[in-house]
Amino acid sequence: MKTLATLLLALFLASQPAQLHPAHHLSTSTRKPPLAVCGSQIPDSVLTRWNDAARARLFVRGCAGAQVVTKSSDVTWVDASGSPCIIYVGEPWNLRVATHELGHCLGFADHVQADTYDCCAKRYIAPRVCDDPSHPAYSPYRGVMSYCDWSGEWNWFGSDDQKMLRAAGYEPTALPSPKAPPPPQPSPSPACR
């Protein structure tokens, strides 16, 4: 009788979903070591924005064994083919560009306009098309890695970037996005001046 009760209890427990204590659950974001970034051209605010978006330490400041380094160049580009990931800092360079280029060191692809893709795809990292749904390389992605959203940052670290971070093994959290600017006002015609 005791073995029958044990067997029934085992069957009942096996049919229940596993309940883990929160302390036993480690997200993948806590298992990945952060990438050390060496180079003053990438401000701490850029590292913080990525870290906050992922709810993890994706990047830390440090030059010893750095996996991300910066070098001066005439133009801005990234060599993410090995370690360290090298961000060549040239023109253009600002916080927006620094944030985008750092995403390549996580392995994230460029999302460019179709005409850019068709003429110059080799200049970009695993490019996808962001403005032509009929293009074979189309992706509806909008976010920090998209060249279709350079007019503002309101899509940055939104739902598409959250999906991208999740696919990379992080458990991201949404960040408040800057408000979209007001629509441009028509300029007065010369006859009205």
GROMACS elastic network, one bead per residue, 0.5 to 0.9 nm:
[ bonds ]
;  ai    aj funct       b0    kb
    1     4     6  0.50915   500
    1     5     6  0.63281   500
    1     6     6  0.86408   500
    2     5     6  0.51784   500
    2     6     6  0.61849   500
    2     7     6  0.85853   500
    3     7     6  0.59833   500
    3     8     6  0.85355   500
    4     7     6  0.50115   500
    4     8     6  0.61146   500
    4     9     6  0.85188   500
    5     8     6  0.51020   500
    5     9     6  0.60597   500
    5    10     6  0.85154   500
    6     9     6  0.51020   500
    6    10     6  0.60986   500
    6    11     6  0.86235   500
    7    10     6  0.50741   500
    7    11     6  0.61944   500
    7    12     6  0.86171   500
    8    11     6  0.50879   500
    8    12     6  0.61267   500
    8    13     6  0.86083   500
    9    12     6  0.50730   500
    9    13     6  0.61236   500
    9    14     6  0.85033   500
   10    13     6  0.51573   500
   10    14     6  0.60309   500
   10    15     6  0.86456   500
   11    14     6  0.50905   500
   11    15     6  0.63065   500
   11    16     6  0.89698   500
   12    15     6  0.52543   500
   12    16     6  0.66960   500
   13    16     6  0.52888   500
   13    17     6  0.82793   500
   13    18     6  0.87432   500
   14    17     6  0.77541   500
   14    18     6  0.84731   500
   16    19     6  0.85384   500
   20    23     6  0.80071   500
   20    24     6  0.62276   500
   20    25     6  0.68445   500
   21    24     6  0.54052   500
   21    25     6  0.69818   500
   22    25     6  0.53131   500
   22    26     6  0.82866   500
   23    26     6  0.75689   500
   26    29     6  0.80938   500
   26    30     6  0.65042   500
   26    31     6  0.74176   500
   27    30     6  0.55912   500
   27    31     6  0.69941   500
   27   169     6  0.85714   500
   27   170     6  0.75990   500
   27   171     6  0.70869   500
   28    31     6  0.51328   500
   28    32     6  0.66136   500
   28   169     6  0.56899   500
   28   170     6  0.58966   500
   28   171     6  0.73410   500
   29    32     6  0.56281   500
   29    33     6  0.84468   500
   29    54     6  0.77556   500
   29    55     6  0.77653   500
   29    56     6  0.58074   500
   29    57     6  0.79603   500
   29    58     6  0.82559   500
   29   169     6  0.63798   500
   29   171     6  0.61549   500
   29   172     6  0.86441   500
   30    33     6  0.76203   500
   30    56     6  0.67094   500
   30    57     6  0.80713   500
   30   170     6  0.82971   500
   32    56     6  0.89323   500
   32    57     6  0.86258   500
   32    58     6  0.80142   500
   32   169     6  0.85952   500
   32   170     6  0.86454   500
   33    57     6  0.77784   500
   33    58     6  0.74166   500
   33    59     6  0.87421   500
   34    56     6  0.83447   500
   34    57     6  0.55010   500
   34    60     6  0.62424   500
   35    57     6  0.83140   500
   35    58     6  0.60310   500
   35    60     6  0.61868   500
   35    61     6  0.84326   500
   35    62     6  0.88867   500
   35    66     6  0.70326   500
   35    67     6  0.55984   500
   35    68     6  0.68175   500
   35   105     6  0.88200   500
   35   106     6  0.88235   500
   36    58     6  0.86782   500
   36    59     6  0.58118   500
   36    61     6  0.55226   500
   36    62     6  0.51562   500
   36    63     6  0.67366   500
   36    64     6  0.79031   500
   36    65     6  0.72289   500
   36    67     6  0.54480   500
   36    68     6  0.61715   500
   36    69     6  0.85156   500
   37    40     6  0.89851   500
   37    42     6  0.82703   500
   37    47     6  0.86761   500
   37    59     6  0.65865   500
   37    60     6  0.60342   500
   37    62     6  0.54955   500
   37    63     6  0.64869   500
   37    66     6  0.56243   500
   37    67     6  0.63991   500
   37    69     6  0.59147   500
   37    70     6  0.83528   500
   38    41     6  0.89226   500
   38    42     6  0.84087   500
   38    60     6  0.89327   500
   38    61     6  0.63396   500
   38    62     6  0.54023   500
   38    64     6  0.81981   500
   38    66     6  0.60014   500
   38    67     6  0.80609   500
   38    68     6  0.61613   500
   38    70     6  0.67127   500
   39    42     6  0.61918   500
   39    43     6  0.85993   500
   39    61     6  0.84920   500
   39    62     6  0.85496   500
   39    63     6  0.78608   500
   39    68     6  0.82348   500
   39    69     6  0.58073   500
   39    70     6  0.51603   500
   39    71     6  0.78033   500
   40    43     6  0.63722   500
   40    44     6  0.86028   500
   40    70     6  0.80271   500
   41    70     6  0.70951   500
   41    71     6  0.88442   500
   41    89     6  0.74568   500
   41    93     6  0.88461   500
   41    98     6  0.80803   500
   42    45     6  0.82708   500
   42    46     6  0.66721   500
   42    47     6  0.77293   500
   42    70     6  0.80301   500
   42    95     6  0.78941   500
   42    98     6  0.61267   500
   42    99     6  0.81873   500
   42   102     6  0.84916   500
   43    46     6  0.55570   500
   43    47     6  0.70143   500
   43    48     6  0.89498   500
   43    95     6  0.77216   500
   43    98     6  0.82164   500
   44    47     6  0.51043   500
   44    48     6  0.61031   500
   44    49     6  0.86149   500
   44    60     6  0.87560   500
   44    61     6  0.78028   500
   45    49     6  0.61229   500
   45    50     6  0.88230   500
   45    95     6  0.85196   500
   46    49     6  0.51551   500
   46    50     6  0.65481   500
   46    51     6  0.86831   500
   46    95     6  0.69662   500
   46    96     6  0.86101   500
   46    98     6  0.70793   500
   46    99     6  0.56347   500
   46   102     6  0.83779   500
   47    50     6  0.54067   500
   47    51     6  0.61584   500
   47    52     6  0.85788   500
   47    57     6  0.88339   500
   47    58     6  0.79055   500
   47    59     6  0.58422   500
   47    60     6  0.71526   500
   47    61     6  0.82793   500
   47    99     6  0.79384   500
   47   102     6  0.84240   500
   48    52     6  0.58854   500
   48    53     6  0.84015   500
   48    57     6  0.85532   500
   48    59     6  0.79746   500
   48    60     6  0.88439   500
   49    52     6  0.52185   500
   49    53     6  0.61429   500
   49    54     6  0.87496   500
   49    99     6  0.81992   500
   49   157     6  0.86790   500
   49   175     6  0.86525   500
   50    53     6  0.51114   500
   50    54     6  0.63211   500
   50    55     6  0.85250   500
   50    56     6  0.85336   500
   50    57     6  0.83190   500
   50    58     6  0.69143   500
   50    59     6  0.76493   500
   50    99     6  0.78727   500
   50   102     6  0.87480   500
   50   103     6  0.83831   500
   50   157     6  0.82424   500
   51    54     6  0.53140   500
   51    55     6  0.59018   500
   51    56     6  0.53176   500
   51    57     6  0.50872   500
   51    58     6  0.53978   500
   51    59     6  0.66270   500
   51    60     6  0.89192   500
   52    55     6  0.50165   500
   52    56     6  0.67811   500
   52    57     6  0.80118   500
   52   172     6  0.80461   500
   52   173     6  0.74655   500
   52   174     6  0.85897   500
   52   175     6  0.74123   500
   53    56     6  0.78523   500
   53   157     6  0.61552   500
   53   158     6  0.87805   500
   53   161     6  0.84811   500
   53   162     6  0.75876   500
   53   165     6  0.84646   500
   53   171     6  0.89236   500
   53   172     6  0.55422   500
   53   173     6  0.54700   500
   53   174     6  0.62163   500
   53   175     6  0.61098   500
   54    57     6  0.76398   500
   54    58     6  0.73594   500
   54   157     6  0.88996   500
   54   162     6  0.77005   500
   54   165     6  0.66456   500
   54   166     6  0.84090   500
   54   170     6  0.60420   500
   54   171     6  0.59554   500
   54   173     6  0.59966   500
   54   174     6  0.84457   500
   55    58     6  0.86429   500
   55   170     6  0.78876   500
   55   171     6  0.66319   500
   55   172     6  0.54256   500
   55   173     6  0.60730   500
   56    59     6  0.86360   500
   56   170     6  0.74704   500
   56   171     6  0.78678   500
   56   172     6  0.78312   500
   57    60     6  0.69041   500
   58   106     6  0.85750   500
   59    68     6  0.89825   500
   61    66     6  0.86008   500
   62    65     6  0.78404   500
   62    66     6  0.62793   500
   63    67     6  0.85183   500
   63    68     6  0.86657   500
   63    69     6  0.79948   500
   65    84     6  0.86334   500
   66    69     6  0.66153   500
   66    83     6  0.86464   500
   66    84     6  0.66820   500
   66    85     6  0.89167   500
   67    83     6  0.57537   500
   67    85     6  0.59394   500
   67    86     6  0.83822   500
   67   105     6  0.85119   500
   68    83     6  0.76178   500
   68    84     6  0.52261   500
   68    86     6  0.59208   500
   68    87     6  0.73852   500
   68   102     6  0.83615   500
   68   105     6  0.70118   500
   69    84     6  0.65526   500
   69    85     6  0.63692   500
   69    86     6  0.50813   500
   69    87     6  0.62237   500
   69    88     6  0.85415   500
   70    85     6  0.85180   500
   70    86     6  0.56725   500
   70    88     6  0.57196   500
   70    89     6  0.65615   500
   71    86     6  0.70746   500
   71    87     6  0.63369   500
   71    89     6  0.59380   500
   71    90     6  0.87639   500
   72    75     6  0.85516   500
   72    76     6  0.85905   500
   72    87     6  0.85374   500
   72    88     6  0.56049   500
   72    90     6  0.62082   500
   73    76     6  0.67189   500
   73    77     6  0.85112   500
   73    88     6  0.55160   500
   73    89     6  0.54288   500
   73    91     6  0.81055   500
   74    88     6  0.83633   500
   74    89     6  0.74859   500
   74    91     6  0.62830   500
   75    88     6  0.72274   500
   75    89     6  0.65865   500
   75    92     6  0.68769   500
   75    93     6  0.87723   500
   76    87     6  0.74073   500
   76    88     6  0.52822   500
   76    91     6  0.55544   500
   76    92     6  0.63268   500
   76    93     6  0.70599   500
   76    97     6  0.86066   500
   76   101     6  0.86354   500
   77    86     6  0.85168   500
   77    87     6  0.61295   500
   77    88     6  0.52103   500
   77    89     6  0.69859   500
   77    90     6  0.79107   500
   77   101     6  0.75710   500
   77   123     6  0.88345   500
   77   124     6  0.87303   500
   78    81     6  0.88392   500
   78    85     6  0.73185   500
   78    86     6  0.57353   500
   78    88     6  0.58588   500
   78    89     6  0.86249   500
   78   101     6  0.67230   500
   78   102     6  0.86606   500
   78   104     6  0.72262   500
   78   105     6  0.80804   500
   78   124     6  0.89542   500
   78   125     6  0.83711   500
   79    82     6  0.74385   500
   79    84     6  0.87133   500
   79    85     6  0.58826   500
   79    86     6  0.51515   500
   79    87     6  0.65103   500
   79    88     6  0.78939   500
   79   104     6  0.85769   500
   79   105     6  0.84371   500
   79   125     6  0.88572   500
   80    83     6  0.74665   500
   80    84     6  0.76697   500
   80    86     6  0.64303   500
   80    87     6  0.81293   500
   80   104     6  0.65198   500
   80   105     6  0.57608   500
   80   106     6  0.85298   500
   80   107     6  0.72798   500
   80   125     6  0.82742   500
   81    84     6  0.85388   500
   81    85     6  0.69891   500
   81    86     6  0.88368   500
   82    85     6  0.59869   500
   82    86     6  0.85000   500
   83    86     6  0.79976   500
   84   105     6  0.87365   500
   85   104     6  0.83728   500
   85   105     6  0.56784   500
   85   106     6  0.89985   500
   86   105     6  0.80786   500
   87    98     6  0.88410   500
   87   101     6  0.69997   500
   87   102     6  0.77057   500
   87   105     6  0.83955   500
   89    92     6  0.81230   500
   89    93     6  0.67392   500
   89    98     6  0.86308   500
   90    93     6  0.61456   500
   91    94     6  0.89182   500
   92    97     6  0.73582   500
   93    96     6  0.79145   500
   93    97     6  0.57172   500
   93    98     6  0.67459   500
   94    97     6  0.53320   500
   94    98     6  0.60925   500
   94    99     6  0.86345   500
   95    98     6  0.50524   500
   95    99     6  0.61112   500
   95   100     6  0.86307   500
   96    99     6  0.52793   500
   96   100     6  0.63454   500
   96   101     6  0.87321   500
   96   144     6  0.82664   500
   96   150     6  0.84320   500
   96   153     6  0.82718   500
   97   100     6  0.51007   500
   97   101     6  0.60459   500
   97   102     6  0.85108   500
   98   101     6  0.52074   500
   98   102     6  0.60930   500
   98   103     6  0.87350   500
   99   102     6  0.53147   500
   99   103     6  0.66087   500
   99   144     6  0.73123   500
   99   145     6  0.87333   500
  100   103     6  0.52858   500
  100   104     6  0.71621   500
  100   110     6  0.88165   500
  100   144     6  0.56446   500
  100   145     6  0.55334   500
  100   146     6  0.83845   500
  101   104     6  0.53862   500
  101   105     6  0.72380   500
  101   145     6  0.81369   500
  102   105     6  0.53081   500
  102   106     6  0.71223   500
  103   106     6  0.52368   500
  103   107     6  0.67359   500
  103   108     6  0.56163   500
  103   109     6  0.81046   500
  103   144     6  0.79006   500
  103   145     6  0.70191   500
  104   109     6  0.65198   500
  104   110     6  0.80142   500
  104   125     6  0.75300   500
  104   145     6  0.82765   500
  105   108     6  0.72868   500
  106   168     6  0.82107   500
  107   125     6  0.86301   500
  107   168     6  0.85286   500
  108   125     6  0.78981   500
  108   126     6  0.80848   500
  108   145     6  0.72769   500
  108   164     6  0.78012   500
  108   168     6  0.88781   500
  109   124     6  0.79879   500
  109   125     6  0.53679   500
  109   126     6  0.50574   500
  109   127     6  0.56727   500
  109   128     6  0.72141   500
  109   145     6  0.67277   500
  109   146     6  0.86738   500
  110   124     6  0.62603   500
  110   125     6  0.56322   500
  110   126     6  0.63577   500
  110   128     6  0.62937   500
  110   129     6  0.84700   500
  110   145     6  0.54164   500
  110   146     6  0.61370   500
  110   147     6  0.73968   500
  111   117     6  0.88613   500
  111   124     6  0.87765   500
  111   125     6  0.89427   500
  111   126     6  0.85402   500
  111   127     6  0.55280   500
  111   129     6  0.53653   500
  111   130     6  0.54312   500
  111   131     6  0.88606   500
  111   138     6  0.86566   500
  111   139     6  0.76322   500
  111   141     6  0.75766   500
  111   142     6  0.82540   500
  111   145     6  0.60963   500
  111   147     6  0.57989   500
  111   148     6  0.73483   500
  112   115     6  0.83612   500
  112   116     6  0.63821   500
  112   117     6  0.62949   500
  112   121     6  0.87495   500
  112   124     6  0.85013   500
  112   127     6  0.66203   500
  112   128     6  0.61719   500
  112   129     6  0.50437   500
  112   130     6  0.55745   500
  112   131     6  0.75873   500
  112   145     6  0.88161   500
  112   146     6  0.62859   500
  112   147     6  0.50339   500
  112   148     6  0.64726   500
  113   116     6  0.53363   500
  113   117     6  0.62490   500
  113   118     6  0.87422   500
  113   128     6  0.83782   500
  113   129     6  0.55082   500
  113   130     6  0.56639   500
  113   131     6  0.54696   500
  113   132     6  0.75287   500
  113   146     6  0.89109   500
  113   147     6  0.69298   500
  113   148     6  0.65863   500
  114   118     6  0.60563   500
  114   119     6  0.86603   500
  114   128     6  0.85107   500
  114   129     6  0.54248   500
  114   130     6  0.71990   500
  114   131     6  0.64172   500
  114   132     6  0.62795   500
  114   135     6  0.71998   500
  114   137     6  0.85185   500
  114   138     6  0.83002   500
  115   118     6  0.51223   500
  115   119     6  0.62879   500
  115   120     6  0.83052   500
  115   129     6  0.89601   500
  116   119     6  0.53866   500
  116   120     6  0.55534   500
  116   121     6  0.68036   500
  116   129     6  0.86818   500
  117   120     6  0.54390   500
  117   122     6  0.83263   500
  117   123     6  0.89917   500
  117   124     6  0.84315   500
  117   127     6  0.71165   500
  117   128     6  0.75393   500
  117   129     6  0.67118   500
  117   137     6  0.86777   500
  118   121     6  0.63333   500
  119   122     6  0.86393   500
  120   123     6  0.56968   500
  120   124     6  0.76030   500
  121   124     6  0.56149   500
  121   125     6  0.81482   500
  121   126     6  0.81221   500
  121   127     6  0.64216   500
  121   128     6  0.88106   500
  122   125     6  0.75981   500
  122   126     6  0.84051   500
  122   127     6  0.83495   500
  123   127     6  0.88400   500
  124   127     6  0.57100   500
  125   128     6  0.89677   500
  127   137     6  0.79828   500
  128   137     6  0.52260   500
  128   138     6  0.58301   500
  128   139     6  0.60914   500
  128   146     6  0.89823   500
  129   132     6  0.66250   500
  129   133     6  0.81258   500
  129   135     6  0.70700   500
  129   136     6  0.82469   500
  129   137     6  0.53804   500
  129   139     6  0.58327   500
  129   140     6  0.82346   500
  129   141     6  0.89852   500
  129   146     6  0.89079   500
  130   133     6  0.76919   500
  130   137     6  0.85296   500
  130   138     6  0.58793   500
  130   139     6  0.56022   500
  130   140     6  0.60448   500
  130   141     6  0.67160   500
  130   142     6  0.75651   500
  130   146     6  0.69868   500
  130   147     6  0.76130   500
  130   148     6  0.61874   500
  131   135     6  0.86274   500
  131   138     6  0.74650   500
  131   139     6  0.83405   500
  131   140     6  0.80235   500
  131   148     6  0.67732   500
  132   135     6  0.54900   500
  132   136     6  0.89425   500
  132   137     6  0.88346   500
  132   138     6  0.63105   500
  132   139     6  0.85839   500
  132   140     6  0.89952   500
  133   136     6  0.80212   500
  133   137     6  0.85826   500
  133   138     6  0.55074   500
  133   139     6  0.74224   500
  133   140     6  0.76184   500
  134   137     6  0.85749   500
  134   138     6  0.70241   500
  135   138     6  0.52262   500
  135   139     6  0.89432   500
  136   139     6  0.89896   500
  138   141     6  0.88413   500
  139   142     6  0.86634   500
  140   160     6  0.86564   500
  141   145     6  0.85982   500
  141   146     6  0.72821   500
  141   160     6  0.57129   500
  141   161     6  0.80507   500
  142   145     6  0.75826   500
  142   146     6  0.57970   500
  142   147     6  0.87477   500
  142   148     6  0.74496   500
  142   149     6  0.68596   500
  142   155     6  0.62211   500
  142   156     6  0.76426   500
  142   158     6  0.83283   500
  142   159     6  0.85637   500
  142   160     6  0.60194   500
  142   161     6  0.76455   500
  143   146     6  0.54642   500
  143   147     6  0.86767   500
  143   148     6  0.86676   500
  143   149     6  0.69117   500
  143   153     6  0.77784   500
  143   154     6  0.82824   500
  143   157     6  0.63411   500
  143   158     6  0.68355   500
  143   159     6  0.83822   500
  143   160     6  0.62524   500
  143   161     6  0.58056   500
  144   147     6  0.82844   500
  144   149     6  0.78435   500
  144   150     6  0.86607   500
  144   153     6  0.75355   500
  144   155     6  0.72893   500
  144   157     6  0.67532   500
  144   158     6  0.89678   500
  144   161     6  0.71116   500
  145   148     6  0.89859   500
  145   149     6  0.86768   500
  145   156     6  0.84658   500
  145   161     6  0.83703   500
  146   149     6  0.57968   500
  146   150     6  0.74912   500
  147   150     6  0.57696   500
  148   151     6  0.80708   500
  149   152     6  0.61631   500
  149   153     6  0.72680   500
  149   154     6  0.86764   500
  149   155     6  0.75256   500
  149   156     6  0.87608   500
  150   153     6  0.72934   500
  152   155     6  0.76949   500
  152   156     6  0.85554   500
  152   178     6  0.83167   500
  152   179     6  0.88848   500
  152   180     6  0.69032   500
  152   181     6  0.78491   500
  153   156     6  0.51869   500
  153   157     6  0.87197   500
  153   177     6  0.70080   500
  153   178     6  0.64129   500
  153   179     6  0.83561   500
  153   180     6  0.78368   500
  154   157     6  0.83978   500
  154   158     6  0.78660   500
  154   176     6  0.86581   500
  154   178     6  0.51860   500
  154   179     6  0.61537   500
  154   180     6  0.59116   500
  155   158     6  0.53603   500
  155   159     6  0.80404   500
  155   160     6  0.81104   500
  155   161     6  0.83622   500
  155   177     6  0.69957   500
  155   178     6  0.86432   500
  156   159     6  0.86094   500
  156   160     6  0.83408   500
  156   161     6  0.68275   500
  156   175     6  0.85796   500
  156   177     6  0.68707   500
  156   178     6  0.88299   500
  157   160     6  0.72233   500
  157   162     6  0.62125   500
  157   172     6  0.88986   500
  157   173     6  0.84809   500
  157   174     6  0.64809   500
  157   175     6  0.63715   500
  157   176     6  0.85278   500
  157   177     6  0.76402   500
  158   161     6  0.54856   500
  158   162     6  0.60574   500
  158   163     6  0.87547   500
  158   173     6  0.88042   500
  158   174     6  0.59915   500
  158   175     6  0.70584   500
  158   176     6  0.84102   500
  158   177     6  0.75287   500
  159   163     6  0.62330   500
  159   164     6  0.86657   500
  159   174     6  0.73829   500
  160   163     6  0.51035   500
  160   164     6  0.62641   500
  160   165     6  0.87180   500
  161   165     6  0.61285   500
  161   166     6  0.84804   500
  161   172     6  0.86302   500
  161   174     6  0.89686   500
  162   165     6  0.51876   500
  162   166     6  0.61168   500
  162   167     6  0.86000   500
  162   170     6  0.87752   500
  162   171     6  0.80475   500
  162   172     6  0.56009   500
  162   173     6  0.69546   500
  162   174     6  0.70380   500
  163   166     6  0.50032   500
  163   167     6  0.60806   500
  163   168     6  0.86050   500
  163   172     6  0.82198   500
  164   167     6  0.51585   500
  164   168     6  0.64012   500
  164   169     6  0.88997   500
  164   170     6  0.88386   500
  165   168     6  0.50327   500
  165   169     6  0.64760   500
  165   170     6  0.53478   500
  165   171     6  0.70359   500
  165   172     6  0.63035   500
  166   169     6  0.50349   500
  166   171     6  0.55819   500
  166   172     6  0.65216   500
  167   170     6  0.72786   500
  174   177     6  0.86078   500
  176   179     6  0.89726   500
  177   180     6  0.86263   500
  178   181     6  0.88108   500
  179   182     6  0.88746   500
  180   183     6  0.86462   500
  181   184     6  0.83850   500
  182   185     6  0.85202   500
  184   187     6  0.87267   500
  186   189     6  0.87209   500
  188   191     6  0.80331   500
  188   192     6  0.62008   500
  188   193     6  0.72295   500
  189   192     6  0.55520   500
  189   193     6  0.72098   500
  190   193     6  0.55802   500
